[in-house]
Amino acid sequence: MTEKKVALVTGASKGIGRAIAIALAKEGSFVIVNYNGSAAKAEETCDLIKSFGGACEAVQFNVADGEETAKAM
């Protein structure tokens, strides 16, 4: 049986977070693209991931807020 890995990448809408999200997707993980500000930037990251056949979902929540993070998960 093959298990699909799921990766939650915080700040994945830009910069280092985006690069990490893309790298994990290229390795076969389903990536949760976390963002707190720009939905458009998060969707750009998902579009890049999907362009090479990767799978992802953009989800907004503030990881500094434990209750909000628990609710999102």
VEXPA-458378 format. One record per residue: residue number from 1; residue in three letters; x negated, y negated, z of N, C-alpha, C in turn. Coordinates in Angstrom, 2 decimals. Layout:
<node vofi="NUM" lose="ALA" n_X="X" n_Y="Y" n_Z="Z" ca_X="X" ca_Y="Y" ca_Z="Z" c_X="X" c_Y="Y" c_Z="Z"/>
...
This chain:
<node vofi="1" lose="MET" n_X="-0.83" n_Y="1.17" n_Z="0.00" ca_X="0.00" ca_Y="0.00" ca_Z="0.00" c_X="-0.89" c_Y="-1.25" c_Z="0.00"/>
<node vofi="2" lose="THR" n_X="-0.53" n_Y="-2.19" n_Z="-0.84" ca_X="-1.27" ca_Y="-3.44" ca_Z="-0.93" c_X="-0.50" c_Y="-4.53" c_Z="-0.20"/>
<node vofi="3" lose="GLU" n_X="-1.19" n_Y="-5.23" n_Z="0.68" ca_X="-0.56" ca_Y="-6.32" ca_Z="1.41" c_X="-0.93" c_Y="-7.64" c_Z="0.76"/>
<node vofi="4" lose="LYS" n_X="0.06" n_Y="-8.50" n_Z="0.61" ca_X="-0.17" ca_Y="-9.84" ca_Z="0.08" c_X="-0.53" c_Y="-10.75" c_Z="1.25"/>
<node vofi="5" lose="LYS" n_X="-1.62" n_Y="-11.47" n_Z="1.12" ca_X="-2.03" ca_Y="-12.39" ca_Z="2.18" c_X="-1.33" c_Y="-13.73" c_Z="1.98"/>
<node vofi="6" lose="VAL" n_X="-1.00" n_Y="-14.35" n_Z="3.09" ca_X="-0.40" ca_Y="-15.68" ca_Z="3.08" c_X="-1.36" c_Y="-16.62" c_Z="3.78"/>
<node vofi="7" lose="ALA" n_X="-1.65" n_Y="-17.74" n_Z="3.14" ca_X="-2.55" ca_Y="-18.73" ca_Z="3.71" c_X="-1.80" c_Y="-20.04" c_Z="3.90"/>
<node vofi="8" lose="LEU" n_X="-1.88" n_Y="-20.59" n_Z="5.11" ca_X="-1.35" ca_Y="-21.92" ca_Z="5.38" c_X="-2.53" c_Y="-22.87" c_Z="5.34"/>
<node vofi="9" lose="VAL" n_X="-2.50" n_Y="-23.82" n_Z="4.41" ca_X="-3.59" ca_Y="-24.77" ca_Z="4.28" c_X="-3.05" c_Y="-26.15" c_Z="4.63"/>
<node vofi="10" lose="THR" n_X="-3.55" n_Y="-26.70" n_Z="5.73" ca_X="-3.11" ca_Y="-28.02" ca_Z="6.15" c_X="-3.85" c_Y="-29.08" c_Z="5.33"/>
<node vofi="11" lose="GLY" n_X="-3.16" n_Y="-30.16" n_Z="5.04" ca_X="-3.77" ca_Y="-31.22" ca_Z="4.25" c_X="-4.10" c_Y="-30.77" c_Z="2.84"/>
<node vofi="12" lose="ALA" n_X="-3.30" n_Y="-29.86" n_Z="2.30" ca_X="-3.61" ca_Y="-29.24" ca_Z="1.01" c_X="-3.22" c_Y="-30.09" c_Z="-0.19"/>
<node vofi="13" lose="SER" n_X="-2.69" n_Y="-31.28" n_Z="0.05" ca_X="-2.25" ca_Y="-32.10" ca_Z="-1.09" c_X="-3.39" c_Y="-32.88" c_Z="-1.73"/>
<node vofi="14" lose="LYS" n_X="-4.58" n_Y="-32.87" n_Z="-1.09" ca_X="-5.70" ca_Y="-33.63" ca_Z="-1.68" c_X="-7.03" c_Y="-33.17" c_Z="-1.09"/>
<node vofi="15" lose="GLY" n_X="-8.09" n_Y="-33.58" n_Z="-1.72" ca_X="-9.44" ca_Y="-33.38" ca_Z="-1.20" c_X="-9.84" c_Y="-31.95" c_Z="-0.90"/>
<node vofi="16" lose="ILE" n_X="-10.49" n_Y="-31.78" n_Z="0.25" ca_X="-11.00" ca_Y="-30.47" ca_Z="0.65" c_X="-9.87" c_Y="-29.47" c_Z="0.83"/>
<node vofi="17" lose="GLY" n_X="-8.75" n_Y="-29.92" n_Z="1.42" ca_X="-7.60" ca_Y="-29.04" ca_Z="1.60" c_X="-7.09" c_Y="-28.49" c_Z="0.28"/>
<node vofi="18" lose="ARG" n_X="-7.03" n_Y="-29.36" n_Z="-0.74" ca_X="-6.59" ca_Y="-28.92" ca_Z="-2.07" c_X="-7.56" c_Y="-27.88" c_Z="-2.63"/>
<node vofi="19" lose="ALA" n_X="-8.85" n_Y="-28.14" n_Z="-2.51" ca_X="-9.86" ca_Y="-27.21" ca_Z="-3.02" c_X="-9.76" c_Y="-25.85" c_Z="-2.33"/>
<node vofi="20" lose="ILE" n_X="-9.53" n_Y="-25.87" n_Z="-1.02" ca_X="-9.39" ca_Y="-24.62" ca_Z="-0.27" c_X="-8.13" c_Y="-23.87" c_Z="-0.71"/>
<node vofi="21" lose="ALA" n_X="-7.02" n_Y="-24.60" n_Z="-0.87" ca_X="-5.77" ca_Y="-23.97" ca_Z="-1.30" c_X="-5.94" c_Y="-23.30" c_Z="-2.66"/>
<node vofi="22" lose="ILE" n_X="-6.59" n_Y="-23.97" n_Z="-3.58" ca_X="-6.81" ca_Y="-23.42" ca_Z="-4.92" c_X="-7.72" c_Y="-22.19" c_Z="-4.84"/>
<node vofi="23" lose="ALA" n_X="-8.77" n_Y="-22.27" n_Z="-4.06" ca_X="-9.70" ca_Y="-21.13" ca_Z="-3.93" c_X="-8.99" c_Y="-19.91" c_Z="-3.34"/>
<node vofi="24" lose="LEU" n_X="-8.17" n_Y="-20.12" n_Z="-2.33" ca_X="-7.44" ca_Y="-19.00" ca_Z="-1.72" c_X="-6.43" c_Y="-18.41" c_Z="-2.69"/>
<node vofi="25" lose="ALA" n_X="-5.77" n_Y="-19.26" n_Z="-3.45" ca_X="-4.82" ca_Y="-18.76" ca_Z="-4.45" c_X="-5.53" c_Y="-17.95" c_Z="-5.52"/>
<node vofi="26" lose="LYS" n_X="-6.71" n_Y="-18.39" n_Z="-5.93" ca_X="-7.48" ca_Y="-17.65" ca_Z="-6.94" c_X="-7.91" c_Y="-16.29" c_Z="-6.41"/>
<node vofi="27" lose="GLU" n_X="-8.02" n_Y="-16.16" n_Z="-5.08" ca_X="-8.36" ca_Y="-14.87" ca_Z="-4.46" c_X="-7.13" c_Y="-14.00" c_Z="-4.26"/>
<node vofi="28" lose="GLY" n_X="-5.94" n_Y="-14.53" n_Z="-4.62" ca_X="-4.73" ca_Y="-13.72" ca_Z="-4.56" c_X="-3.77" c_Y="-14.02" c_Z="-3.42"/>
<node vofi="29" lose="SER" n_X="-4.10" n_Y="-14.99" n_Z="-2.58" ca_X="-3.20" ca_Y="-15.33" ca_Z="-1.48" c_X="-2.01" c_Y="-16.16" c_Z="-1.96"/>
<node vofi="30" lose="PHE" n_X="-0.87" n_Y="-15.96" n_Z="-1.30" ca_X="0.25" ca_Y="-16.88" ca_Z="-1.45" c_X="-0.09" c_Y="-18.05" c_Z="-0.54"/>
<node vofi="31" lose="VAL" n_X="-0.07" n_Y="-19.27" n_Z="-1.08" ca_X="-0.52" ca_Y="-20.43" ca_Z="-0.32" c_X="0.65" c_Y="-21.34" c_Z="0.06"/>
<node vofi="32" lose="ILE" n_X="0.73" n_Y="-21.63" n_Z="1.35" ca_X="1.66" ca_Y="-22.65" ca_Z="1.83" c_X="0.87" c_Y="-23.96" c_Z="1.81"/>
<node vofi="33" lose="VAL" n_X="1.27" n_Y="-24.85" n_Z="0.93" ca_X="0.61" ca_Y="-26.15" ca_Z="0.76" c_X="1.26" c_Y="-27.11" c_Z="1.74"/>
<node vofi="34" lose="ASN" n_X="0.59" n_Y="-27.32" n_Z="2.87" ca_X="1.13" ca_Y="-28.21" ca_Z="3.89" c_X="0.75" c_Y="-29.66" c_Z="3.58"/>
<node vofi="35" lose="TYR" n_X="1.71" n_Y="-30.54" n_Z="3.81" ca_X="1.45" ca_Y="-31.98" ca_Z="3.66" c_X="2.29" c_Y="-32.72" c_Z="4.68"/>
<node vofi="36" lose="ASN" n_X="1.86" n_Y="-33.92" n_Z="5.00" ca_X="2.63" ca_Y="-34.74" ca_Z="5.91" c_X="3.08" c_Y="-36.03" c_Z="5.23"/>
<node vofi="37" lose="GLY" n_X="2.42" n_Y="-36.40" n_Z="4.14" ca_X="2.73" ca_Y="-37.67" ca_Z="3.50" c_X="3.33" c_Y="-37.56" c_Z="2.11"/>
<node vofi="38" lose="SER" n_X="2.54" n_Y="-37.19" n_Z="1.14" ca_X="2.95" ca_Y="-37.28" ca_Z="-0.25" c_X="3.44" c_Y="-35.95" c_Z="-0.83"/>
<node vofi="39" lose="ALA" n_X="4.75" n_Y="-35.87" n_Z="-1.03" ca_X="5.32" ca_Y="-34.68" ca_Z="-1.66" c_X="4.80" c_Y="-34.54" c_Z="-3.09"/>
<node vofi="40" lose="ALA" n_X="4.62" n_Y="-35.66" n_Z="-3.78" ca_X="4.15" ca_Y="-35.62" ca_Z="-5.16" c_X="2.75" c_Y="-35.01" c_Z="-5.25"/>
<node vofi="41" lose="LYS" n_X="1.86" n_Y="-35.38" n_Z="-4.33" ca_X="0.50" ca_Y="-34.82" ca_Z="-4.32" c_X="0.52" c_Y="-33.33" c_Z="-3.99"/>
<node vofi="42" lose="ALA" n_X="1.40" n_Y="-32.93" n_Z="-3.07" ca_X="1.52" ca_Y="-31.51" ca_Z="-2.73" c_X="2.02" c_Y="-30.72" c_Z="-3.93"/>
<node vofi="43" lose="GLU" n_X="2.97" n_Y="-31.28" n_Z="-4.66" ca_X="3.49" ca_Y="-30.60" ca_Z="-5.86" c_X="2.41" c_Y="-30.52" c_Z="-6.94"/>
<node vofi="44" lose="GLU" n_X="1.54" n_Y="-31.53" n_Z="-7.02" ca_X="0.40" ca_Y="-31.46" ca_Z="-7.96" c_X="-0.49" c_Y="-30.27" c_Z="-7.63"/>
<node vofi="45" lose="THR" n_X="-0.73" n_Y="-30.06" n_Z="-6.33" ca_X="-1.54" ca_Y="-28.91" ca_Z="-5.91" c_X="-0.85" c_Y="-27.62" c_Z="-6.32"/>
<node vofi="46" lose="CYS" n_X="0.45" n_Y="-27.53" n_Z="-6.07" ca_X="1.19" ca_Y="-26.32" ca_Z="-6.46" c_X="1.16" c_Y="-26.13" c_Z="-7.98"/>
<node vofi="47" lose="ASP" n_X="1.30" n_Y="-27.20" n_Z="-8.72" ca_X="1.24" ca_Y="-27.09" ca_Z="-10.19" c_X="-0.10" c_Y="-26.55" c_Z="-10.64"/>
<node vofi="48" lose="LEU" n_X="-1.19" n_Y="-27.01" n_Z="-10.00" ca_X="-2.52" ca_Y="-26.50" ca_Z="-10.35" c_X="-2.62" c_Y="-25.01" c_Z="-10.04"/>
<node vofi="49" lose="ILE" n_X="-2.12" n_Y="-24.61" n_Z="-8.88" ca_X="-2.15" ca_Y="-23.21" ca_Z="-8.48" c_X="-1.34" c_Y="-22.36" c_Z="-9.44"/>
<node vofi="50" lose="LYS" n_X="-0.16" n_Y="-22.82" n_Z="-9.79" ca_X="0.71" ca_Y="-22.07" ca_Z="-10.69" c_X="0.15" c_Y="-22.02" c_Z="-12.12"/>
<node vofi="51" lose="SER" n_X="-0.68" n_Y="-23.00" n_Z="-12.49" ca_X="-1.23" ca_Y="-23.04" ca_Z="-13.85" c_X="-2.12" c_Y="-21.84" c_Z="-14.16"/>
<node vofi="52" lose="PHE" n_X="-2.69" n_Y="-21.21" n_Z="-13.12" ca_X="-3.51" ca_Y="-20.02" ca_Z="-13.36" c_X="-2.84" c_Y="-18.75" c_Z="-12.83"/>
<node vofi="53" lose="GLY" n_X="-1.54" n_Y="-18.84" n_Z="-12.57" ca_X="-0.80" ca_Y="-17.66" ca_Z="-12.14" c_X="-0.71" c_Y="-17.45" c_Z="-10.65"/>
<node vofi="54" lose="GLY" n_X="-1.18" n_Y="-18.42" n_Z="-9.87" ca_X="-1.11" ca_Y="-18.31" ca_Z="-8.42" c_X="0.29" c_Y="-18.61" c_Z="-7.92"/>
<node vofi="55" lose="ALA" n_X="0.51" n_Y="-18.31" n_Z="-6.64" ca_X="1.82" ca_Y="-18.52" ca_Z="-6.03" c_X="1.67" c_Y="-19.41" c_Z="-4.81"/>
<node vofi="56" lose="CYS" n_X="2.63" n_Y="-20.33" n_Z="-4.65" ca_X="2.56" ca_Y="-21.26" ca_Z="-3.53" c_X="3.92" c_Y="-21.89" c_Z="-3.26"/>
<node vofi="57" lose="GLU" n_X="3.97" n_Y="-22.61" n_Z="-2.14" ca_X="5.14" ca_Y="-23.40" ca_Z="-1.79" c_X="4.64" c_Y="-24.61" c_Z="-1.01"/>
<node vofi="58" lose="ALA" n_X="5.13" n_Y="-25.79" n_Z="-1.35" ca_X="4.80" ca_Y="-27.00" ca_Z="-0.61" c_X="5.77" c_Y="-27.16" c_Z="0.54"/>
<node vofi="59" lose="VAL" n_X="5.23" n_Y="-27.39" n_Z="1.76" ca_X="6.05" ca_Y="-27.52" ca_Z="2.95" c_X="5.55" c_Y="-28.70" c_Z="3.77"/>
<node vofi="60" lose="GLN" n_X="6.47" n_Y="-29.61" n_Z="4.10" ca_X="6.10" ca_Y="-30.80" ca_Z="4.87" c_X="6.33" c_Y="-30.59" c_Z="6.36"/>
<node vofi="61" lose="PHE" n_X="5.28" n_Y="-30.81" n_Z="7.14" ca_X="5.38" ca_Y="-30.91" ca_Z="8.59" c_X="4.07" c_Y="-31.42" c_Z="9.14"/>
<node vofi="62" lose="ASN" n_X="4.13" n_Y="-32.01" n_Z="10.32" ca_X="2.96" ca_Y="-32.58" ca_Z="10.97" c_X="2.34" c_Y="-31.54" c_Z="11.88"/>
<node vofi="63" lose="VAL" n_X="1.16" n_Y="-31.05" n_Z="11.56" ca_X="0.53" ca_Y="-30.00" ca_Z="12.37" c_X="0.11" c_Y="-30.49" c_Z="13.75"/>
<node vofi="64" lose="ALA" n_X="0.07" n_Y="-31.80" n_Z="13.96" ca_X="-0.25" ca_Y="-32.34" ca_Z="15.29" c_X="0.95" c_Y="-32.22" c_Z="16.24"/>
<node vofi="65" lose="ASP" n_X="2.10" n_Y="-31.89" n_Z="15.70" ca_X="3.32" ca_Y="-31.74" ca_Z="16.49" c_X="3.64" c_Y="-30.26" c_Z="16.59"/>
<node vofi="66" lose="GLY" n_X="3.33" n_Y="-29.67" n_Z="17.74" ca_X="3.50" ca_Y="-28.23" ca_Z="17.93" c_X="4.92" c_Y="-27.74" c_Z="17.70"/>
<node vofi="67" lose="GLU" n_X="5.89" n_Y="-28.49" n_Z="18.18" ca_X="7.29" ca_Y="-28.10" ca_Z="18.01" c_X="7.68" c_Y="-28.13" c_Z="16.52"/>
<node vofi="68" lose="GLU" n_X="7.25" n_Y="-29.16" n_Z="15.82" ca_X="7.56" ca_Y="-29.27" ca_Z="14.39" c_X="6.89" c_Y="-28.14" c_Z="13.61"/>
<node vofi="69" lose="THR" n_X="5.67" n_Y="-27.81" n_Z="13.97" ca_X="4.95" ca_Y="-26.73" ca_Z="13.30" c_X="5.63" c_Y="-25.39" c_Z="13.55"/>
<node vofi="70" lose="ALA" n_X="6.02" n_Y="-25.13" n_Z="14.78" ca_X="6.70" ca_Y="-23.87" ca_Z="15.11" c_X="8.01" c_Y="-23.76" c_Z="14.34"/>
<node vofi="71" lose="LYS" n_X="8.74" n_Y="-24.84" n_Z="14.24" ca_X="10.00" ca_Y="-24.84" ca_Z="13.51" c_X="9.77" c_Y="-24.55" c_Z="12.03"/>
<node vofi="72" lose="ALA" n_X="8.72" n_Y="-25.12" n_Z="11.46" ca_X="8.42" ca_Y="-24.90" ca_Z="10.03" c_X="8.00" c_Y="-23.46" c_Z="9.75"/>
<node vofi="73" lose="MET" n_X="7.33" n_Y="-22.86" n_Z="10.71" ca_X="6.85" ca_Y="-21.50" ca_Z="10.50" c_X="7.96" c_Y="-20.51" c_Z="10.74"/>
